[in-house]
Amino acid sequence: MAPTEITRALKRCLKVANLPDIRCHDLRHSHATILLKENVHPKIVSARLGHSKINVTMDLYSHLTNSIEGIAVDHLNGLLE
């Protein structure tokens, strides 16, 4: 299936489901964001995205660092209580 066919199929599905228009790239970004927020190891996320180096993934998703750090702190606090 060609990339343009995938895009057209996505657009049709979104229209039928009465959902807002999004790009395939938006799904890719959401996929990575969800995995990182769910504490999936960044190396695994990087591999799933096809990035050659984990630094690429971490640079692109560095805006998540603060929320991920907060989750880590909360997790540690729970373990220490």
N, CA, C and O atoms as CSV, one atom per row, in Angstrom:
chain,resi,resn,atom,element,x,y,z
A,1,MET,N,N,0.856,-1.174,0.000
A,1,MET,CA,C,0.000,0.000,0.000
A,1,MET,C,C,0.902,1.237,0.000
A,1,MET,O,O,1.822,1.342,0.810
A,2,ALA,N,N,0.638,2.138,-0.885
A,2,ALA,CA,C,1.420,3.370,-0.998
A,2,ALA,C,C,1.052,4.331,0.132
A,2,ALA,O,O,-0.071,4.301,0.634
A,3,PRO,N,N,2.002,5.187,0.534
A,3,PRO,CA,C,1.718,6.153,1.613
A,3,PRO,C,C,0.482,7.013,1.354
A,3,PRO,O,O,-0.275,7.305,2.279
A,4,THR,N,N,0.277,7.417,0.107
A,4,THR,CA,C,-0.905,8.246,-0.178
A,4,THR,C,C,-2.200,7.463,0.035
A,4,THR,O,O,-3.209,8.029,0.455
A,5,GLU,N,N,-2.169,6.167,-0.254
A,5,GLU,CA,C,-3.354,5.332,-0.020
A,5,GLU,C,C,-3.652,5.209,1.471
A,5,GLU,O,O,-4.812,5.223,1.882
A,6,ILE,N,N,-2.606,5.090,2.271
A,6,ILE,CA,C,-2.779,5.009,3.726
A,6,ILE,C,C,-3.387,6.304,4.244
A,6,ILE,O,O,-4.301,6.290,5.070
A,7,THR,N,N,-2.870,7.422,3.749
A,7,THR,CA,C,-3.388,8.729,4.168
A,7,THR,C,C,-4.861,8.866,3.795
A,7,THR,O,O,-5.674,9.312,4.605
A,8,ARG,N,N,-5.195,8.484,2.576
A,8,ARG,CA,C,-6.606,8.566,2.142
A,8,ARG,C,C,-7.507,7.668,2.990
A,8,ARG,O,O,-8.613,8.061,3.365
A,9,ALA,N,N,-7.028,6.469,3.287
A,9,ALA,CA,C,-7.819,5.542,4.111
A,9,ALA,C,C,-8.032,6.115,5.507
A,9,ALA,O,O,-9.130,6.026,6.056
A,10,LEU,N,N,-6.988,6.703,6.080
A,10,LEU,CA,C,-7.109,7.327,7.403
A,10,LEU,C,C,-8.136,8.451,7.356
A,10,LEU,O,O,-8.993,8.549,8.234
A,11,LYS,N,N,-8.054,9.298,6.334
A,11,LYS,CA,C,-8.992,10.426,6.213
A,11,LYS,C,C,-10.438,9.920,6.109
A,11,LYS,O,O,-11.344,10.484,6.722
A,12,ARG,N,N,-10.645,8.858,5.332
A,12,ARG,CA,C,-12.004,8.295,5.201
A,12,ARG,C,C,-12.506,7.771,6.541
A,12,ARG,O,O,-13.650,8.020,6.921
A,13,CYS,N,N,-11.653,7.047,7.253
A,13,CYS,CA,C,-12.051,6.492,8.561
A,13,CYS,C,C,-12.396,7.600,9.548
A,13,CYS,O,O,-13.377,7.501,10.285
A,14,LEU,N,N,-11.592,8.644,9.558
A,14,LEU,CA,C,-11.843,9.764,10.470
A,14,LEU,C,C,-13.169,10.446,10.137
A,14,LEU,O,O,-13.932,10.812,11.031
A,15,LYS,N,N,-13.429,10.610,8.850
A,15,LYS,CA,C,-14.672,11.261,8.429
A,15,LYS,C,C,-15.882,10.419,8.827
A,15,LYS,O,O,-16.857,10.945,9.363
A,16,VAL,N,N,-15.821,9.112,8.566
A,16,VAL,CA,C,-16.926,8.210,8.915
A,16,VAL,C,C,-17.172,8.217,10.421
A,16,VAL,O,O,-18.317,8.180,10.869
A,17,ALA,N,N,-16.097,8.265,11.194
A,17,ALA,CA,C,-16.211,8.242,12.660
A,17,ALA,C,C,-16.478,9.628,13.239
A,17,ALA,O,O,-16.588,9.788,14.455
A,18,ASN,N,N,-16.582,10.631,12.365
A,18,ASN,CA,C,-16.818,12.011,12.791
A,18,ASN,C,C,-15.744,12.486,13.778
A,18,ASN,O,O,-16.042,13.123,14.789
A,19,LEU,N,N,-14.492,12.158,13.456
A,19,LEU,CA,C,-13.351,12.569,14.280
A,19,LEU,C,C,-12.590,13.678,13.579
A,19,LEU,O,O,-12.667,13.808,12.357
A,20,PRO,N,N,-11.853,14.481,14.341
A,20,PRO,CA,C,-11.089,15.563,13.721
A,20,PRO,C,C,-10.006,15.022,12.783
A,20,PRO,O,O,-9.496,13.916,12.962
A,21,ASP,N,N,-9.681,15.818,11.804
A,21,ASP,CA,C,-8.663,15.454,10.825
A,21,ASP,C,C,-7.279,15.458,11.476
A,21,ASP,O,O,-6.891,16.440,12.110
A,22,ILE,N,N,-6.546,14.375,11.321
A,22,ILE,CA,C,-5.169,14.291,11.806
A,22,ILE,C,C,-4.313,13.638,10.727
A,22,ILE,O,O,-4.822,13.004,9.803
A,23,ARG,N,N,-3.008,13.808,10.867
A,23,ARG,CA,C,-2.066,13.208,9.922
A,23,ARG,C,C,-1.540,11.888,10.489
A,23,ARG,O,O,-1.616,11.645,11.693
A,24,CYS,N,N,-1.014,11.053,9.620
A,24,CYS,CA,C,-0.383,9.807,10.076
A,24,CYS,C,C,0.750,10.130,11.045
A,24,CYS,O,O,0.977,9.404,12.013
A,25,HIS,N,N,1.452,11.215,10.777
A,25,HIS,CA,C,2.552,11.610,11.659
A,25,HIS,C,C,2.049,11.933,13.067
A,25,HIS,O,O,2.752,11.698,14.050
A,26,ASP,N,N,0.835,12.471,13.161
A,26,ASP,CA,C,0.249,12.743,14.479
A,26,ASP,C,C,0.045,11.444,15.257
A,26,ASP,O,O,0.246,11.405,16.471
A,27,LEU,N,N,-0.353,10.383,14.557
A,27,LEU,CA,C,-0.515,9.078,15.209
A,27,LEU,C,C,0.828,8.553,15.699
A,27,LEU,O,O,0.921,7.984,16.786
A,28,ARG,N,N,1.863,8.747,14.892
A,28,ARG,CA,C,3.218,8.320,15.262
A,28,ARG,C,C,3.670,9.045,16.528
A,28,ARG,O,O,4.208,8.432,17.450
A,29,HIS,N,N,3.442,10.360,16.560
A,29,HIS,CA,C,3.841,11.169,17.711
A,29,HIS,C,C,3.052,10.750,18.958
A,29,HIS,O,O,3.617,10.632,20.046
A,30,SER,N,N,1.754,10.529,18.792
A,30,SER,CA,C,0.929,10.098,19.927
A,30,SER,C,C,1.385,8.746,20.449
A,30,SER,O,O,1.430,8.525,21.659
A,31,HIS,N,N,1.719,7.853,19.551
A,31,HIS,CA,C,2.214,6.524,19.910
A,31,HIS,C,C,3.441,6.650,20.806
A,31,HIS,O,O,3.504,6.030,21.867
A,32,ALA,N,N,4.415,7.452,20.383
A,32,ALA,CA,C,5.643,7.630,21.167
A,32,ALA,C,C,5.349,8.306,22.500
A,32,ALA,O,O,5.883,7.902,23.533
A,33,THR,N,N,4.513,9.319,22.484
A,33,THR,CA,C,4.181,10.051,23.703
A,33,THR,C,C,3.521,9.139,24.732
A,33,THR,O,O,3.881,9.165,25.909
A,34,ILE,N,N,2.565,8.342,24.296
A,34,ILE,CA,C,1.869,7.429,25.213
A,34,ILE,C,C,2.846,6.426,25.803
A,34,ILE,O,O,2.834,6.187,27.011
A,35,LEU,N,N,3.690,5.837,24.968
A,35,LEU,CA,C,4.651,4.852,25.472
A,35,LEU,C,C,5.592,5.470,26.499
A,35,LEU,O,O,5.839,4.878,27.550
A,36,LEU,N,N,6.116,6.651,26.205
A,36,LEU,CA,C,7.041,7.296,27.145
A,36,LEU,C,C,6.344,7.659,28.451
A,36,LEU,O,O,6.916,7.488,29.528
A,37,LYS,N,N,5.113,8.158,28.363
A,37,LYS,CA,C,4.377,8.502,29.585
A,37,LYS,C,C,4.018,7.274,30.408
A,37,LYS,O,O,3.797,7.376,31.615
A,38,GLU,N,N,3.959,6.119,29.762
A,38,GLU,CA,C,3.662,4.866,30.464
A,38,GLU,C,C,4.942,4.163,30.906
A,38,GLU,O,O,4.936,2.975,31.231
A,39,ASN,N,N,6.031,4.912,30.912
A,39,ASN,CA,C,7.334,4.430,31.397
A,39,ASN,C,C,7.932,3.294,30.577
A,39,ASN,O,O,8.709,2.497,31.103
A,40,VAL,N,N,7.584,3.209,29.305
A,40,VAL,CA,C,8.261,2.256,28.429
A,40,VAL,C,C,9.671,2.804,28.206
A,40,VAL,O,O,9.845,3.999,27.966
A,41,HIS,N,N,10.657,1.946,28.285
A,41,HIS,CA,C,12.050,2.376,28.176
A,41,HIS,C,C,12.262,3.133,26.861
A,41,HIS,O,O,11.856,2.660,25.800
A,42,PRO,N,N,12.898,4.308,26.931
A,42,PRO,CA,C,13.115,5.115,25.727
A,42,PRO,C,C,13.823,4.367,24.594
A,42,PRO,O,O,13.590,4.661,23.422
A,43,LYS,N,N,14.673,3.418,24.930
A,43,LYS,CA,C,15.361,2.654,23.883
A,43,LYS,C,C,14.362,1.827,23.065
A,43,LYS,O,O,14.520,1.678,21.853
A,44,ILE,N,N,13.342,1.296,23.730
A,44,ILE,CA,C,12.303,0.533,23.029
A,44,ILE,C,C,11.476,1.466,22.153
A,44,ILE,O,O,11.171,1.141,21.005
A,45,VAL,N,N,11.116,2.622,22.696
A,45,VAL,CA,C,10.349,3.604,21.923
A,45,VAL,C,C,11.156,4.031,20.700
A,45,VAL,O,O,10.623,4.112,19.593
A,46,SER,N,N,12.427,4.300,20.904
A,46,SER,CA,C,13.316,4.702,19.819
A,46,SER,C,C,13.357,3.648,18.719
A,46,SER,O,O,13.289,3.975,17.534
A,47,ALA,N,N,13.467,2.389,19.113
A,47,ALA,CA,C,13.500,1.300,18.132
A,47,ALA,C,C,12.177,1.203,17.370
A,47,ALA,O,O,12.172,0.979,16.160
A,48,ARG,N,N,11.057,1.371,18.079
A,48,ARG,CA,C,9.743,1.290,17.422
A,48,ARG,C,C,9.562,2.408,16.403
A,48,ARG,O,O,8.887,2.233,15.389
A,49,LEU,N,N,10.177,3.568,16.684
A,49,LEU,CA,C,10.071,4.698,15.763
A,49,LEU,C,C,11.069,4.606,14.614
A,49,LEU,O,O,10.980,5.356,13.641
A,50,GLY,N,N,12.022,3.681,14.734
A,50,GLY,CA,C,13.032,3.532,13.689
A,50,GLY,C,C,14.154,4.542,13.773
A,50,GLY,O,O,14.879,4.760,12.803
A,51,HIS,N,N,14.299,5.163,14.942
A,51,HIS,CA,C,15.397,6.112,15.117
A,51,HIS,C,C,16.705,5.345,15.274
A,51,HIS,O,O,16.753,4.310,15.939
A,52,SER,N,N,17.758,5.859,14.661
A,52,SER,CA,C,19.049,5.167,14.713
A,52,SER,C,C,19.707,5.300,16.078
A,52,SER,O,O,20.500,4.447,16.475
A,53,LYS,N,N,19.379,6.366,16.792
A,53,LYS,CA,C,19.972,6.598,18.111
A,53,LYS,C,C,18.897,7.069,19.080
A,53,LYS,O,O,17.961,7.776,18.705
A,54,ILE,N,N,19.051,6.663,20.320
A,54,ILE,CA,C,18.086,7.043,21.355
A,54,ILE,C,C,18.069,8.560,21.552
A,54,ILE,O,O,17.047,9.125,21.943
A,55,ASN,N,N,19.201,9.220,21.281
A,55,ASN,CA,C,19.271,10.683,21.438
A,55,ASN,C,C,18.265,11.389,20.532
A,55,ASN,O,O,17.707,12.420,20.905
A,56,VAL,N,N,18.038,10.838,19.354
A,56,VAL,CA,C,17.069,11.438,18.430
A,56,VAL,C,C,15.688,11.437,19.079
A,56,VAL,O,O,14.989,12.450,19.077
A,57,THR,N,N,15.309,10.306,19.623
A,57,THR,CA,C,14.004,10.183,20.284
A,57,THR,C,C,13.905,11.138,21.464
A,57,THR,O,O,12.915,11.856,21.609
A,58,MET,N,N,14.927,11.146,22.301
A,58,MET,CA,C,14.882,11.975,23.502
A,58,MET,C,C,14.881,13.461,23.159
A,58,MET,O,O,14.245,14.251,23.855
A,59,ASP,N,N,15.584,13.853,22.097
A,59,ASP,CA,C,15.562,15.258,21.678
A,59,ASP,C,C,14.175,15.653,21.174
A,59,ASP,O,O,13.684,16.739,21.484
A,60,LEU,N,N,13.548,14.773,20.399
A,60,LEU,CA,C,12.222,15.079,19.847
A,60,LEU,C,C,11.131,15.104,20.908
A,60,LEU,O,O,10.151,15.837,20.782
A,61,TYR,N,N,11.304,14.297,21.956
A,61,TYR,CA,C,10.267,14.172,22.978
A,61,TYR,C,C,10.723,14.722,24.325
A,61,TYR,O,O,10.206,14.325,25.369
A,62,SER,N,N,11.694,15.637,24.302
A,62,SER,CA,C,12.226,16.196,25.549
A,62,SER,C,C,11.168,16.973,26.326
A,62,SER,O,O,11.301,17.147,27.537
A,63,HIS,N,N,10.123,17.442,25.650
A,63,HIS,CA,C,9.054,18.165,26.347
A,63,HIS,C,C,8.337,17.268,27.357
A,63,HIS,O,O,7.624,17.764,28.229
A,64,LEU,N,N,8.522,15.968,27.243
A,64,LEU,CA,C,7.890,15.039,28.183
A,64,LEU,C,C,8.724,14.801,29.428
A,64,LEU,O,O,8.242,14.222,30.401
A,65,THR,N,N,9.976,15.245,29.402
A,65,THR,CA,C,10.901,14.944,30.491
A,65,THR,C,C,10.342,15.339,31.848
A,65,THR,O,O,10.424,14.553,32.792
A,66,ASN,N,N,9.780,16.523,31.972
A,66,ASN,CA,C,9.269,16.978,33.273
A,66,ASN,C,C,8.148,16.088,33.791
A,66,ASN,O,O,8.138,15.730,34.969
A,67,SER,N,N,7.211,15.728,32.931
A,67,SER,CA,C,6.105,14.886,33.404
A,67,SER,C,C,6.590,13.482,33.732
A,67,SER,O,O,6.095,12.859,34.672
A,68,ILE,N,N,7.551,12.980,32.969
A,68,ILE,CA,C,8.100,11.656,33.250
A,68,ILE,C,C,8.878,11.679,34.556
A,68,ILE,O,O,8.810,10.731,35.339
A,69,GLU,N,N,9.617,12.756,34.794
A,69,GLU,CA,C,10.350,12.884,36.058
A,69,GLU,C,C,9.376,12.925,37.230
A,69,GLU,O,O,9.637,12.328,38.275
A,70,GLY,N,N,8.265,13.619,37.066
A,70,GLY,CA,C,7.257,13.674,38.122
A,70,GLY,C,C,6.692,12.300,38.428
A,70,GLY,O,O,6.471,11.960,39.590
A,71,ILE,N,N,6.459,11.511,37.397
A,71,ILE,CA,C,5.969,10.140,37.588
A,71,ILE,C,C,6.998,9.320,38.347
A,71,ILE,O,O,6.651,8.545,39.238
A,72,ALA,N,N,8.274,9.492,37.989
A,72,ALA,CA,C,9.348,8.747,38.659
A,72,ALA,C,C,9.432,9.122,40.133
A,72,ALA,O,O,9.609,8.255,40.988
A,73,VAL,N,N,9.306,10.411,40.431
A,73,VAL,CA,C,9.359,10.870,41.824
A,73,VAL,C,C,8.182,10.296,42.608
A,73,VAL,O,O,8.355,9.813,43.727
A,74,ASP,N,N,6.994,10.350,42.026
A,74,ASP,CA,C,5.813,9.790,42.697
A,74,ASP,C,C,5.975,8.291,42.940
A,74,ASP,O,O,5.608,7.781,43.998
A,75,HIS,N,N,6.519,7.605,41.965
A,75,HIS,CA,C,6.734,6.160,42.098
A,75,HIS,C,C,7.710,5.863,43.234
A,75,HIS,O,O,7.473,4.972,44.050
A,76,LEU,N,N,8.796,6.610,43.279
A,76,LEU,CA,C,9.787,6.412,44.340
A,76,LEU,C,C,9.186,6.728,45.702
A,76,LEU,O,O,9.413,5.995,46.665
A,77,ASN,N,N,8.424,7.809,45.792
A,77,ASN,CA,C,7.773,8.150,47.060
A,77,ASN,C,C,6.860,7.025,47.531
A,77,ASN,O,O,6.827,6.695,48.716
A,78,GLY,N,N,6.121,6.441,46.596
A,78,GLY,CA,C,5.242,5.332,46.943
A,78,GLY,C,C,6.014,4.127,47.455
A,78,GLY,O,O,5.563,3.439,48.371
A,79,LEU,N,N,7.160,3.873,46.874
A,79,LEU,CA,C,7.983,2.747,47.320
A,79,LEU,C,C,8.565,2.977,48.707
A,79,LEU,O,O,8.749,2.033,49.476
A,80,LEU,N,N,8.854,4.232,49.024
A,80,LEU,CA,C,9.491,4.554,50.301
A,80,LEU,C,C,8.493,4.700,51.442
A,80,LEU,O,O,8.887,4.704,52.609
A,81,GLU,N,N,7.226,4.819,51.127
A,81,GLU,CA,C,6.218,4.986,52.189
A,81,GLU,C,C,5.942,3.690,52.903
A,81,GLU,O,O,5.123,3.652,53.820
